[in-house]
Amino acid sequence: MRLRSILFFSILCLPVLAWADSTQSLQARRDAFNRLLAEQWDYNLSTQPEYASMLGDKRWNDKLSDVSDAAIAADLLKQKDFLARFEAVDSTGFPEQEALSKALMVRNLRETIEGFRFKSWLMPITQISGFHLQAPRIVGFLSFENSKDYDDLIARCHRLPGVFDQLTVHMRQGMAAGMMPPRFLLEKVVGQVEGMAAMKPEESPFAEPLERLPKEMPLAEKDRVQKAMLAAIRDEVLPAYARLGKFLKEEYVPKGRTEVGLWSLSDGEAYYAYLVKASTTTDLTPEQIHQIGLQEVARIEGEMLKVAKRLGFSDLKTLNATLASNPDLHAHSREQILGLYRQHIDEMYTKLPQLFGRLPKARVEVMPTEAFREKEASSAEYNEGTPDGSRPGRVMVNTGEPEKRTLTNIESTAYHEGVPGHHLQVSIGQELSELPPFRQQGGYTAFEEGWALYSERLGEEVGFYRDPYSNYGHLQDEMLRAIRLVVDTGLHAKHWSRDQVVRFFHDHSAIDEVEVQTETDRYIVAPGQALAYKIGQLKILELRNQAQTALGPRFDVRRFHDQVLGAGALPLDVLTARIEAWIASEKASEKAAEKAAEKAAKKG
């Protein structure tokens, strides 16, 4: 009897015990996966302490990135180690978003490892990027609440010469390997570096936090901090900039390459193909993208001509000439430009409930681009806020040479950089608590810039662009992104010259000359990045049309937008799968509702 009872108990419980073991195994695998995610995130922050500081994580606030050869070699080994460990994760049974996190992490790591072969660190400085600009920029985004915050910045000032030395080693290696940016753009970098070196310590961007010393800080402590900060800037920072400037002018710039296209580098064609794929998250070739750009340029010109005729002009050339000469369409002051950005963003906030079910908690502020970099900076850009909300997101607006800037595109750019563009998308991503930090904070350029460009059109849907000149500027901004497809691929795959790019701009737009010049130079030193905008926008529009066609009158734009933004930034192929699954779910729900209604009617 006892044996039988035990056997009976065992037979009955086998499925239950197997289910319990499976549940424990699944939970153990999920816990291990999340620990690995946390380990990888902390590693990234610890090796990129400036980025950690931008996110409000102060654990490495006194550190700067180690960019030595040894650190780069160690990082490659670490990335390979993480890849092997993430690939080994068994995600069977994981919730949908956890399984997707594993897939995205593996994808990201593979792409990062693939990129090591091109040794981009051998060209570490351009007129729009590099540590010479990043170091002073980050100061303005830090919070200074106590003495330690100031001491951390002072420590970073002491470390800065070492980073410049490491970058100089890379630039010398780049010279030997023929990995050089164009000479004429490096000459602009010399001006930036020498300008920083010539500043008085108290006028340096590194000294800006001294203007916001906490009121409660004792006077003696304020005096100590101020003296230590100015001494570090005078004795460490400014001499480091001076040495870098001397190296650039005497050794580096003369060796700069003469051709502007990436094709002119030894492995340039493969490098550009890699950058195109990384930027667009597609398998489109440069030639395919070039042709898409030409098609979009022609389509948008047709739309612009309609607006021109409504304004009483027979052709675009006549209207464009008027834009250039009409003083009422040009800015009169820096503050006017900032005021218009703030006005359009504030007005759009009131319309967001018509477009979205989920709205971000974080607000955005508009600030001018820092004076030390405005000559080479774009017209506007977005800097994300901290996840805890202690620093809001910022739309940074280039107000340099205001009289040369037209007002016509300010409205669309405000929507692009602020709401419903970058700020809304990034803030919602940061607030998705179910996602790991690498997805909350990370992103894919095609998604992020594609969304921002798509968002410019949403102004039309809520009744904005009331001024026909502003609507023309909106189309002009879309034209800029279409032109990018043509000229970026032209430069780096089709051997276009810089003059060809400028002529194409002039032939197909009335974009401000100052912007034509800075945009052209931007594409030269940031190959592929500018392709993301139009490619991403076209995919989101395609998915929206697909959803509208499939769902008909049941299509709700708010639900569509919430789905697009509801999993953070995604590669375009992953976004496509997500939206198609949502469409199928909506259709299934509709059919179920119809069946339920039929059943109820029969009962009635």
N, C-alpha and C positions, 0 to 999 in steps of 0.2 A: 504494500500500500504506500509505504513511504517512497519507494523508488518511483512508483507510478505518479504519485503526487508531484515529485520533483521534476519528472520528465514532462508532465502535463504543464507545470509552471514554466518550464524552459521553452516548450513549444509555443505557448501563448505569448511569452515575453520576447521571443527573438525579434520580431519586427519592431517592437517598442524600443528595445535596447539598441537595435541598429539605427533607428530614427534618432535616438538620443545621441549616439556616437556621431552620427552625421551632423546633427545640429551643433554639437560641441566642436567638431572639426571645422565646420563652416565658420563659427564664431572665432575660433582660434586663428583661422586663416585671415579673416577680416581684421582681427586685432593686430596680427603680425604685419599685414599690409599697411595699416594706418601708422604703425610705428615706423615702418620703412619710409613712408611718405614724410613723416615728421623729421626723421633723420636726414633725408635728402634736402628738405626745405631748410633746415638749420645749417646744413653744409653750404648751401648756396648763399645764405645770408652771411655766414661767417667769412666766406671767401669774396663776398661783394659787400663789404660793410657800408659803403656809401648808399647802396640800394636799401639795406636794412634801415639805415637812418631815415631815408625818404619815407619808409613805411611806418616810421615812428618807433621802431625797435632800437633801443639805445644800448643793447648789449655790447656792440662793437663800435661805439661812437668815437672812441679814441684811435681807431685803426683806419688804415687805408688799404686798398687792394694790393696784394703782392702780385706783380706782373712779371716777375723774373722768369728766365728760362726754366729754372728748377720748378717753380710754382706751376707753370703751364704744363710741363711734363707730368707733374704729380696730379694735376687736374684731369688730364686725359685718362690716366690710370683709374682715377676715382670715378669718372663718368662711365668707363667700361665696367667697373665693378658694380655700380648702381644698375646699369643695364642688365647685366647677368642676373642680379638679384630680383629685379622687377620682372624679367622674362620668366623667372622660375616661380612666380606667384601663380597659384592655381585659383583663378577667379570664378570657377564654376559655382553657381548659386549666389554670387554676389548681387546686391541690389544694382539696378541699372547704372546709376551714377558712379558707384564704386568700380564696377567693371569698366566703365568708360574712362575713369581716372587712370586705371592701369594701362589701358590701350593708349591713351594720350601720353602718359609718361614714357612708355616704351618708344613711341613715335618721336617724342621730343629728344630723348637721349640718343636715338639712332641718328637723328638729323644733326645734333650737336657734334657727335663723334665724327660723322662724315665731314663736317665743316673744318675740322682740325687740319685736314690735308692742305687747305688753301692758305694757312698761316696768315690770317688777316691781321694778326697782332704786329706784323712787320710794317704795316702802314697805320700807326696808331693815332695820327694827328691829321685833321683836315680843318677847313675853315668853319665847319659847322659842328664838329664833334671832336672829342679827345679830352684827356684829363686836364689840359690847360684851360678848357672852358668848364668842364664838369666840376672841378674843385671849387672855384668861386661860386658857381651856380648853386651848389648844394647848400651853401651857408644860408641862403635866403629861405630855405625850406625847413630849417631845423628850429626846434623850440629851445629856448634858453630860460630855464626856470630856476636854476640854482648854480652854485659855483662849479659843480662837477661838469655841467653842460659846457661851461666856458673852458674849463681845464681840458675837456675832451677835444675841443676845437683847437686849443693851443697845442695839444699833443699831435693833432693832425698836421698843423702847420710845421711842426718839427719833422714830421715824416715826409712831407711833400718833396723835399729835394731828393730823397731816395727813390721815390716813384719816378721823378723826372730822369734820374740816372738810368733806371731800368728801361724807360721808354727810349732813351737815347741809344742804349745798347741795341734795342730792336730796330731802330731806324738805321743804325749802321749795318745791321744784318740785312735789312731791306735794301739798302744801297748795293750791297755786295750781290744780292740775289736778283736785282732788277725789279724789286717790288717797291715802286715809288708812286705817290700821287702826282698829278700834273704840276709842273713848276709854277705856272702863273697863279694857281690857287694856293700853293704853299707860300707864295709871297704875301698873300693876305694873312696867313697864320703868323708870319713874322711881325706884321703890324699889330696883331692881337697880343702877342706875347710881349713885344717891346712896350706896348701901351700899359700892360699890367706892371711891368718892371719899373716903369717911370713914375708910377703913382706914389704919392706920399703914403706912409703906413696908415695914417688915420683916414685916408680917402679910399683905401683899398676895399673891395667887396668883402674881404676876409675880416675887416674891422667893423662891418655893419652891425653885428650883434651888440657892440658896445653902446649903440644908440638905444638899446632896449634892455639895459641892466635892470633887474627886478628892484622895485622900490624898497622892498623889505631887506635887501642885501645891505649889510653894514658898510659904512663909508670906507673903512679900512680895507674891507674885502673888495669893494669896487675899485679902489685904488690899486690893489695888488693885481686884480684881473686885468685891468686896463694896461698897466705897465707890462705885464707878462705877454699879453696879446700883441701889443704894438712892437715889443721887442722881438717876438717870434716872426712877425711879418717883416720887420726891418732886417733882421739878421738871417732869416731862413728863406722866407717865401720870395721876397723881391730879388735877392741874389740868385735864387734858383731860376726864376723867370728870366733874369738877365743872362745866365749861362745858357739856358735853353735857346734864347733868342740868338745868341752869338753862334751857337752850333748850327741852328737852322740857317742863318744868313750865310755863314762862311763855308759850311760843309754840305748841308742837306739840300737846301733849295737849288743850288746849281746843278744837282744831279736829278732833279725832278724830271719826270717823263714829259715828252713833248706831245704825244698823242693823248687825246682825252678819253678814248674808249677803253673799257676793260679788256677788250680783245687784244690790246697791244701787250698785255702781260703774257709770260710764257705759258701759263695754264689758264689764260683769261677766258677762253670760250667755255671751258668746263666750269670755271668759277661762276661765270654769269648764269649758266644754266642752273647751277645749284641755288644761287640767290633768287632767281625767278621762281623756282619751285617752292623755296622756303617762304617767299613773300606772298605768293598767290595761293599756296596750298593746293595747286592744281598741277596737271601734267601738260599744260599748254606750252607750246614752244614759243620762243621769241618771235618767230615769223607769224604764227597764229595770232599772238597778242598784237603785233604790229597791224595786221589786217583788221582786227576788231577795233583798234583805235581809229583807223582811217574811216571805217563805217560809222563809228560814233561821232567823229568830227563832222562828217557830212550830214548826219541826222540832226545834230544839235544846231548846225548852221541853218538848217531849214526852220527850226523852232525860233531861232534868234531873228531870222528874217521876218517872221510873222509879227514879232514884237516891234521890230523896226518900222514896219508898215503901219502898225497901229499908232506909232509915235509920229507918223507923217514922213518917214524917210523911205526912199525908193530902194536903197540897198544898205548893206552892212557897212561898207566903206565910208559912206557919208555920215552915218550915225556914229561910227567909231571916231571919226575926225572931230565930231561935236563933243564926244566924251572927253577927248584930250584937251579941248580948248575952252570948255564951259567951266568957269570958276565956281559956279554953284554946285557942281558935281565933285568938287575937290575939297579935301579937308582944309580947315583954316587953323587948326590947333591940335595938339596932342590930346587935350582933354575932350575935344569934340568927338574924336574917334572912340575913346574909352566910353564916353557917355552913350553913344549910339549902340555899342556892344551891350552895355548894361540894359538899355531900354528894350532891345529886341529879346534878350534872354528873359527879362522879367515878364514881358508880354507872353512869351511862349509858355512860361510856367502855368499861366492861367488856362491854357488849352490842353495840357498834357492828359487830363482825365478823359478827353475824347479819343485819345490814341492808345492809352495804356491802362491795363488793370492794376499792374504793380508799378508803383512810383518810388524813386529813391528817397531816402531820408536826408541824405547829405545835400547841402546847398553848394553853390559855386560862386566864386568871386572873380572879377575881372581886374587884371593888373597889367602894367606896361612891361614889355620885354626889357631886361636889364641893359643899361646903356653900353656896357662893355662888349656886348655881342650883337647889338641891334643892326649893324651894317650888313651882316651876313645872315641874319635870322630870317625865317619865313614871316609872312604877314601876321600869323597867329598860330598858337599851339596850345594844347591842353596838358596840364600837369596834374596827375591824380592826387587826391588827398590821402590822408592816413586812414586806415581801416577803422580806427576808433573815433574818427570825426574831429580829432583835436586840431587838424589842419585841413581846411576845405579844399576841394579841387579848385584849380585856377586856370582860367583862360588868359594866357599871356599874349598881349597884343603889341605888335611892333608899331610904334607911333613915330618912328624916325622919319625925317623929311616929310612931314604931314602934307605939305602943299603939293607934293608929287603923288599923293595917294588919292584915288577916286573913292567916293563913298558908296558906289553902286553895289559892291559885293559884300558890304559889311553885314547886312541882314543874313544872307545865306551862310556866311562864315560863322556868325554868332550861333546859328542853329547847329552847324557842324561841330564846332569846338565845345559848345555848352550843352544846351538841351534843345532838341531831344537827341543830340549826337553823343560825343565822347563822354561828357560828364554823366549823363543818364545811364549809358551802357556800362561804363566803368564802375559807377557807384552801385548799381544794381548787382553787378558781379561781386563786388566786395561784400555785399550784404547777403549773399547766398550762403547761409551758415552750413548747409549740408555739403558744400564743396570743400575740398582741401585747399590750403592757401595757394598752392601753385596754380590752381584754376581760378581762384578768386582774384589773384593779383596778376597772373600771367595772361597771355593772349596770343592771338594770331593776327598779323597785320591786315590780311585780307578781310577778316571778320570785322576788326575794330574800325579800320578806315572805310571799308565797304559800308558798314552801318552808318558811320558819320556822314558819308556822301548821300546815302539813301535818305537820311534824316533831313537833309536840306529840302527834299521834295515834300516832306510832311508839312512844311510851312504853307504850301499851296492848299493842302487838304483842310486846313483850319482857317483859311481866309486871309492869310498874310501875303506879302509881296504886293501890297495894294498900289504902291508906286510902280508904274511900268518900268522906270529906270532901275528900280531895285529888282524887279523880275528879270530884267535884262542882265543885271549883275549876277543873279542866281544862275541863269543859263551860262553866263560867262565862266562862273566857277565850275560848272559841270564840264564846260569845254576845256578848262584847264586840265581836268582829270583825264579827259579823252586824249588831249594832246600828249599827256605823259606817256600813254601807251605807245604812241608813235615815236616820240623823241628818245625815250629811255632805251627802247629796243634799237632805235636808229643809232644812238651813240655807241652802244656796247655790243651790238650784234651785226649792224649793217655799215659800220665804219663811217658814220656821219661825223662831220666837223661841228665845232661849237657854233660857227656861223650858220650852218644849216638849221640847227635847232632854233636859233634866234629868228631866222627868216620864217620858219614854220609857225612860230608863235605870232609873228607880225601878220602873216598871211591869213591866219584863222582866228584871230582874237584882237581885242583892244585892251588886253591886260596891261596894267601899269608897267612902264619900262623898268622901273626899279625892281619889280617883282619878276619880270621876264629874266633879268640878269641873275638875280639870286636863285630863282628856280632852276635855271639852266646849270648853274654851278653846283647846285644841290644834287642834280641827277648824275653829274659827272663823278662825284665822290661818294654817292650812296646808291650804287647800281641796284636796280630791281625794286627798291622800296616803294617808289612812286607808282608801280604797276598795281599795287594792292587795292587802291581806291576804287577804280572803275571795275576791276574784275570782281571785287566783293560786292559792289553795288548791283551789278548786273545779275549776280547770282541771287541776291535777296529779292530783287524785283521778279526774277523768274519764279522763285518759290512762292512769292505772293500771288502771282498770276495763276500758278498751278493750284494753289489753295482756293482762290476765288472761283476758278472754273469747276473744280471738283465739288465745292460746297455750296455754290450758288448763293441763294438768299440767306443761308445759314452762316455764311462767312462773317466773322466778327474781327475787325482789324485789331482790336485790343487783345483778343486772345492770340491772334497770329503774332503780334509783337511780343507778347509775354512768352510765347514759345521760342521765338528767336533768341530772346535775351535770358531765358530761364535756366540755362545750363552754363552760363559764362561764355567767354569767347571760344569759338570752335573752328577747326579747319572746315573749309567749305564743303568737302565731301561728307564730313560728319554732320554738319548742319543740315545738309540735304536729306540725309537718312532720318534725322530727328523730325524735320518738318513733314516728310512723307509718312512717317509713322503716326504723327499727330493727325494728319489728314485722314488716314485710314481709321484712326480711333474716332474721329468726329463723324465719319460716315457710318461707322458701326453703331454709334450712339443714336444717330438719326434713324437708322433702320430699326433698332430696338424700340425706339419711341413710336415709330409708325406701327410696328406689330402690336405694341401695347395698346395703342389707340384703336386699332382694328378689333382687338380682343374685347376691349371695353365697349366698343360700339355693338358688337354681336351680343354681349351680355345685356346691353341696354335694349 
